[in-house]
Amino acid sequence: MAVVEDKSLFELIEKAGPRLITTKFGTEGDVDEEFEELCDLIVGKAMEGYVRSEYGNLWETHQCRPHAYGHNWSPGYELPAGMLHGHAVATCMGYGAYLAKLEDFISNAEFQRIITLISNMELSLWHDIMDNHDLVEASNIKVQSKRGGNLCAPVPKRLGRCGYINALSRDKLESSLNEYKAICSGFPRGGRGVQVHCHEVGLEDPSTVAQGAYEDIPGAKPTTEKPKTVIKSEKLVNKQPNLEVSTIGALESQFLKLQCLIKGAEKCLDIGTYSGTSALAMAEGVPRGGQVVTLEHDEVTASLARDKFEGCVDGDKIKLIVGSPLEQMERMNTDGSESFDVVFMDAMKEDYIQYYNLAMGGLLKEDGIIIVANSFDAKPPRIDDELAEMPEFNKYVQDDKRVEQIVLTVKQGLTIIRRVAPRIAGSA
């Protein structure tokens, strides 16, 4: 409300600064009567502005809604990223302010004030999921459809006043996102916030807790609980202050486990151990006597993962190899010692094509599958408009006539690849 409705409120928040957060709006810690009154005024003015804006339009009979600032594009990536709502909205507020600057609605000085305040409050200006332009564009289209064909995106038009952007083309969306990302990179933490994701504050991955919306529909629960080994893994990782819970979340973990079960996999290759969550998920999906070989180049990371494996029921199914994944895969290919039903790639993105070629060169069984994480990330330099939309790795696989692939919009993209089965003469 401060940015688009009440400049005086914006100035009060600037005056309070990060102390507003550290004292939880003046309710604990280093506070005095003057600061408490300042915090009360901030809360009061914010609520008053919101009610004034919303009260006359409770049925949304028109779309001139200043309080929707920050809610234009973030709904499309908040859940897939596992972000807390406030951080998702903050990224959208920052991006919206940049679009307002491009429209000459606000000056560069006003734009800098807005994003500096967001950053100072330890909120997110940027999240890497915003690199997925398809996801942001999908949200752009949905919002425009919902609002009767006009984007009607509220943005500041002078600090403390509201204006609206009614159209945003794909080309402008892409160029402006890239420019905005470059601006955010100059801020603390590269524009990232503090405690951005739900799991970082003890909440579950939002992609797995939407069941409440389905309570009245028997059997409609969208996703089962996360694998039990992954739950234990997360508890162990939480004790390590320098390691995130996982590069993959509960949704991908359950997906990996089920793919192994459906495939009847007995042997899996995990390229990139990191926290060990992917290896544990696959281990839960292979039978007793099955094996997951996981490759990790960093000894410290491998040591932490090894401790977790030893504490899990299915940890004895996992063989951890420390060293360059490329070198280890080349060795296995050369001596013909290993072949796998499932190969999962989640390591150095620039090496994805080499991992793929080594897997296809002998490590993957004839009827095996390759699952690739973060396949939206490995993007090529712009060559032309057609190729610009296609991540380099996915384009490489698409051009390989030996295989077929599908790219799923799960988190940062999951690609599933299998060999094309040769047709039998006389078959349909």
GUKE-428994 format. One line per 10 residues: number of its first residue (from 1); their letters; for each residue y, x, z of C-alpha. Coordinates in nm, 3 decimals. Layout:
GUKE-428994
NUM	a	Y:X:Z; ...
***
This chain:
GUKE-428994
1	mavvedkslf	0.000:0.000:0.000; 0.234:0.290:0.071; 0.218:0.430:-0.283; 0.263:0.103:-0.471; 0.443:-0.127:-0.226; 0.628:0.048:0.055; 0.794:0.388:0.020; 0.901:0.381:0.386; 0.534:0.355:0.486; 0.453:0.652:0.260
11	eliekagprl	0.723:0.856:0.434; 0.587:0.760:0.777; 0.240:0.881:0.676; 0.390:1.205:0.546; 0.567:1.246:0.881; 0.246:1.189:1.081; 0.048:1.426:0.860; -0.313:1.530:0.925; -0.260:1.464:1.296; -0.307:1.097:1.202
21	ittkfgtegd	-0.669:1.180:1.121; -0.746:1.428:1.400; -0.625:1.181:1.664; -0.785:0.879:1.497; -0.451:0.711:1.448; -0.317:0.817:1.787; -0.608:0.687:1.993; -0.745:1.015:2.126; -0.673:1.384:2.173; -0.328:1.541:2.149
31	vdeefeelcd	-0.102:1.234:2.147; 0.220:1.125:2.313; 0.404:0.795:2.334; 0.626:0.872:2.035; 0.328:0.958:1.814; 0.135:0.652:1.933; 0.430:0.432:1.834; 0.443:0.605:1.495; 0.073:0.534:1.439; 0.113:0.170:1.546
41	livgkamegy	0.400:0.132:1.302; 0.193:0.281:1.019; -0.099:0.046:1.085; 0.132:-0.253:1.125; 0.324:-0.188:0.805; 0.001:-0.129:0.609; -0.150:-0.457:0.729; 0.173:-0.647:0.670; 0.198:-0.513:0.316; -0.162:-0.598:0.239
51	vrseygnlwe	-0.136:-0.954:0.371; 0.194:-1.011:0.190; 0.034:-0.893:-0.134; -0.293:-1.085:-0.096; -0.194:-1.408:0.077; -0.038:-1.584:-0.220; -0.327:-1.498:-0.452; -0.643:-1.551:-0.247; -0.823:-1.707:-0.545; -0.711:-1.424:-0.777
61	thqcrphayg	-0.547:-1.669:-1.014; -0.352:-1.375:-1.154; -0.432:-1.005:-1.170; -0.102:-0.862:-1.050; -0.262:-0.726:-0.735; -0.099:-0.408:-0.599; -0.366:-0.374:-0.331; -0.624:-0.310:-0.607; -0.468:0.035:-0.654; -0.755:0.283:-0.629
71	hnwspgyelp	-1.017:0.020:-0.721; -1.005:0.036:-1.100; -1.261:0.303:-1.192; -1.415:0.409:-0.859; -1.652:0.105:-0.834; -1.842:0.252:-1.128; -1.925:0.581:-0.955; -1.897:0.519:-0.580; -2.260:0.410:-0.527; -2.426:0.651:-0.775
81	agmlhghava	-2.241:0.939:-0.607; -2.330:0.822:-0.255; -1.963:0.844:-0.159; -1.789:0.686:0.132; -1.562:0.406:0.011; -1.237:0.568:0.125; -1.310:0.890:-0.063; -1.403:0.702:-0.380; -1.081:0.499:-0.364; -0.879:0.816:-0.300
91	tcmgygayla	-1.012:0.980:-0.619; -0.911:0.670:-0.811; -0.566:0.665:-0.646; -0.506:1.026:-0.748; -0.624:0.967:-1.104; -0.418:0.647:-1.128; -0.111:0.837:-1.014; -0.172:1.093:-1.289; -0.193:0.816:-1.549; 0.133:0.677:-1.408
101	kledfisnae	0.294:1.017:-1.461; 0.169:1.025:-1.820; 0.329:0.684:-1.874; 0.657:0.814:-1.727; 0.627:0.558:-1.449; 0.675:0.834:-1.191; 0.813:1.186:-1.199; 0.600:1.496:-1.159; 0.758:1.545:-0.814; 0.645:1.196:-0.707
111	fqriitlisn	0.297:1.260:-0.849; 0.271:1.585:-0.654; 0.380:1.409:-0.332; 0.107:1.147:-0.376; -0.183:1.383:-0.442; -0.063:1.632:-0.179; -0.068:1.358:0.084; -0.417:1.251:-0.022; -0.540:1.610:0.003; -0.364:1.672:0.337
121	melslwhdim	-0.547:1.372:0.481; -0.876:1.544:0.378; -0.953:1.269:0.130; -1.100:1.339:-0.212; -0.886:1.386:-0.518; -1.189:1.466:-0.730; -1.568:1.427:-0.732; -1.795:1.594:-0.986; -1.943:1.258:-1.087; -1.610:1.195:-1.261
131	dnhdlveasn	-1.725:1.449:-1.520; -1.958:1.172:-1.635; -1.708:1.007:-1.867; -1.961:0.747:-1.979; -1.982:0.618:-1.622; -1.604:0.599:-1.583; -1.569:0.434:-1.924; -1.831:0.173:-1.832; -1.625:0.081:-1.526; -1.312:0.070:-1.743
141	ikvqskrggn	-1.479:-0.181:-1.975; -1.614:-0.397:-1.691; -1.278:-0.419:-1.514; -1.102:-0.507:-1.838; -1.357:-0.781:-1.909; -1.323:-0.920:-1.556; -0.945:-0.931:-1.588; -0.936:-1.137:-1.904; -0.913:-0.856:-2.156; -0.631:-0.663:-1.987
151	lcapvpkrlg	-0.702:-0.359:-1.774; -0.419:-0.457:-1.540; -0.464:-0.136:-1.339; -0.205:-0.114:-1.060; -0.036:0.226:-1.038; 0.294:0.346:-0.890; 0.604:0.275:-1.097; 0.844:0.476:-0.887; 0.706:0.569:-0.550; 0.668:0.253:-0.342
161	rcgyinalsr	0.681:0.017:-0.640; 0.394:-0.118:-0.852; 0.344:-0.115:-1.228; 0.038:-0.186:-1.442; -0.151:-0.006:-1.717; -0.305:-0.262:-1.951; -0.514:-0.039:-2.177; -0.687:0.299:-2.157; -0.869:0.423:-2.468; -1.181:0.638:-2.450
171	dklesslney	-0.997:0.936:-2.597; -0.717:0.911:-2.344; -0.964:0.857:-2.060; -1.147:1.177:-2.151; -0.840:1.393:-2.202; -0.666:1.263:-1.889; -0.975:1.310:-1.671; -1.009:1.670:-1.791; -0.640:1.737:-1.725; -0.654:1.570:-1.384
181	kaicsgfprg	-0.962:1.775:-1.289; -0.775:2.096:-1.375; -0.485:1.989:-1.152; -0.721:1.905:-0.863; -0.888:2.247:-0.887; -0.568:2.404:-0.752; -0.587:2.208:-0.425; -0.782:2.302:-0.110; -1.159:2.264:-0.155; -1.104:2.228:-0.529
191	grgvqvhche	-0.971:1.878:-0.469; -1.283:1.771:-0.279; -1.251:1.588:0.050; -1.409:1.649:0.388; -1.730:1.460:0.472; -1.729:1.283:0.137; -2.079:1.138:0.128; -2.248:0.875:0.338; -2.527:1.109:0.448; -2.268:1.353:0.586
201	vgledpstva	-2.167:1.102:0.854; -2.517:0.981:0.938; -2.530:0.685:0.697; -2.804:0.623:0.444; -2.765:0.680:0.073; -2.593:0.358:-0.045; -2.823:0.331:-0.346; -3.110:0.254:-0.106; -2.942:0.010:0.133; -2.832:-0.270:-0.098
211	qgayedipga	-3.123:-0.484:0.016; -2.896:-0.726:0.203; -2.777:-0.866:-0.127; -3.135:-0.963:-0.210; -3.249:-1.113:0.119; -3.279:-1.467:-0.021; -3.487:-1.356:-0.319; -3.853:-1.294:-0.220; -3.981:-0.959:-0.341; -3.646:-0.857:-0.488
221	kpttekpktv	-3.587:-0.552:-0.268; -3.468:-0.301:-0.531; -3.606:0.022:-0.387; -3.865:0.099:-0.122; -3.788:0.330:0.168; -3.739:0.697:0.096; -4.055:0.914:0.116; -4.151:0.988:0.477; -4.161:1.364:0.414; -3.805:1.344:0.283
231	ikseklvnkq	-3.690:1.166:0.599; -3.834:1.446:0.810; -3.687:1.701:0.569; -3.339:1.555:0.614; -3.369:1.570:0.992; -3.461:1.937:0.971; -3.184:2.020:0.724; -2.926:1.848:0.943; -2.991:2.122:1.198; -2.877:2.384:0.944
241	pnlevstiga	-2.495:2.383:0.941; -2.462:2.574:0.615; -2.699:2.367:0.404; -2.637:2.023:0.259; -2.902:1.754:0.303; -3.019:1.786:-0.056; -2.909:1.823:-0.413; -3.111:1.507:-0.477; -3.090:1.187:-0.277; -3.336:0.924:-0.161
251	lesqflklqc	-3.329:0.743:-0.495; -3.433:1.051:-0.695; -3.685:1.146:-0.426; -3.858:0.810:-0.448; -3.842:0.830:-0.828; -4.012:1.172:-0.830; -4.283:1.057:-0.589; -4.360:0.747:-0.796; -4.365:0.943:-1.124; -4.627:1.173:-0.975
261	likgaekcld	-4.831:0.877:-0.850; -4.807:0.687:-1.181; -4.894:1.000:-1.379; -5.187:1.079:-1.152; -5.042:1.429:-1.127; -5.246:1.692:-0.950; -5.023:1.992:-1.015; -4.642:1.998:-1.037; -4.381:2.266:-1.099; -4.049:2.242:-0.913
271	igtysgtsal	-3.787:2.472:-1.068; -3.520:2.523:-0.802; -3.636:2.469:-0.443; -3.300:2.457:-0.268; -3.346:2.237:0.042; -3.706:2.156:-0.056; -3.656:1.781:-0.086; -3.780:1.754:-0.445; -4.090:1.961:-0.367; -4.168:1.744:-0.064
281	amaegvprgg	-4.121:1.423:-0.263; -4.365:1.540:-0.531; -4.607:1.668:-0.268; -4.622:1.318:-0.126; -4.706:1.192:-0.476; -4.998:1.426:-0.548; -5.343:1.375:-0.393; -5.500:1.581:-0.120; -5.606:1.900:-0.295; -5.311:1.875:-0.535
291	qvvtlehdev	-5.035:2.135:-0.545; -4.661:2.168:-0.603; -4.544:2.515:-0.707; -4.174:2.555:-0.629; -3.956:2.843:-0.750; -3.648:2.966:-0.562; -3.444:3.276:-0.646; -3.262:3.308:-0.311; -3.459:3.443:-0.014; -3.238:3.285:0.255
301	taslardkfe	-3.261:2.941:0.098; -3.635:2.987:0.049; -3.677:3.077:0.416; -3.510:2.753:0.526; -3.724:2.552:0.285; -4.039:2.730:0.407; -3.965:2.628:0.765; -3.931:2.266:0.654; -4.256:2.271:0.459; -4.441:2.398:0.764
311	gcvdgdkikl	-4.309:2.104:0.966; -4.416:1.831:0.720; -4.751:1.659:0.675; -4.768:1.736:0.303; -4.621:2.085:0.336; -4.961:2.248:0.286; -4.962:2.118:-0.073; -4.659:2.331:-0.157; -4.669:2.690:-0.285; -4.327:2.855:-0.258
321	ivgspleqme	-4.257:3.151:-0.488; -3.940:3.356:-0.435; -3.788:3.523:-0.739; -3.617:3.448:-1.067; -3.754:3.115:-1.197; -3.732:3.244:-1.554; -3.927:3.560:-1.471; -4.189:3.367:-1.273; -4.235:3.114:-1.554; -4.265:3.394:-1.811
331	rmntdgsesf	-4.529:3.561:-1.595; -4.728:3.238:-1.561; -4.704:3.182:-1.936; -4.816:3.535:-2.014; -5.124:3.540:-1.792; -5.208:3.173:-1.856; -5.267:3.118:-1.486; -5.089:2.783:-1.446; -5.044:2.448:-1.620; -4.870:2.141:-1.483
341	dvvfmdamke	-4.876:1.764:-1.511; -4.509:1.731:-1.408; -4.231:1.987:-1.442; -3.908:1.911:-1.254; -3.597:2.111:-1.345; -3.308:2.132:-1.097; -3.182:2.490:-1.100; -2.924:2.691:-1.299; -2.793:2.450:-1.563; -2.719:2.725:-1.815
351	dyiqyynlam	-3.091:2.814:-1.814; -3.217:2.460:-1.880; -3.303:2.530:-2.245; -3.501:2.841:-2.147; -3.687:2.649:-1.874; -3.767:2.380:-2.130; -3.896:2.628:-2.389; -4.116:2.802:-2.132; -4.258:2.470:-2.016; -4.327:2.359:-2.373
361	ggllkedgii	-4.467:2.704:-2.449; -4.774:2.657:-2.233; -4.688:2.560:-1.876; -4.676:2.185:-1.946; -5.008:2.014:-2.006; -5.046:1.830:-2.336; -4.998:1.493:-2.167; -4.751:1.620:-1.908; -4.391:1.516:-1.854; -4.069:1.705:-1.785
371	ivansfdakp	-3.806:1.552:-1.555; -3.459:1.707:-1.565; -3.194:1.655:-1.296; -2.817:1.660:-1.351; -2.857:1.636:-1.727; -2.504:1.498:-1.765; -2.360:1.825:-1.634; -2.467:2.077:-1.898; -2.198:1.989:-2.153; -2.116:2.193:-2.464
381	priddelaem	-1.776:2.305:-2.585; -1.613:2.041:-2.805; -1.733:2.088:-3.162; -1.658:1.746:-3.303; -1.627:1.393:-3.168; -1.991:1.312:-3.229; -2.133:1.609:-3.043; -1.871:1.591:-2.768; -2.050:1.293:-2.614; -2.387:1.464:-2.606
391	pefnkyvqdd	-2.475:1.711:-2.329; -2.599:2.031:-2.493; -2.942:2.028:-2.333; -3.008:1.664:-2.419; -2.899:1.730:-2.780; -3.136:2.026:-2.794; -3.427:1.814:-2.675; -3.334:1.526:-2.904; -3.357:1.761:-3.201; -3.706:1.876:-3.096
401	krveqivltv	-3.942:1.662:-3.306; -4.236:1.744:-3.079; -4.104:1.524:-2.800; -3.936:1.197:-2.712; -3.685:1.156:-2.432; -3.485:0.906:-2.233; -3.175:0.977:-2.024; -3.143:0.759:-1.715; -2.805:0.699:-1.548; -2.934:0.790:-1.203
411	kqgltiirrv	-2.679:0.994:-1.006; -2.580:1.283:-1.238; -2.841:1.191:-1.499; -3.220:1.220:-1.509; -3.388:1.302:-1.840; -3.759:1.228:-1.886; -3.939:1.411:-2.167; -4.294:1.383:-2.303; -4.472:1.516:-2.609; -4.510:1.274:-2.896
421	apriagsa	-4.880:1.182:-2.911; -5.032:1.248:-3.257; -5.124:0.928:-3.441; -5.493:0.862:-3.495; -5.584:0.768:-3.852; -5.619:0.393:-3.889; -5.432:0.313:-3.565; -5.140:0.070:-3.557
***
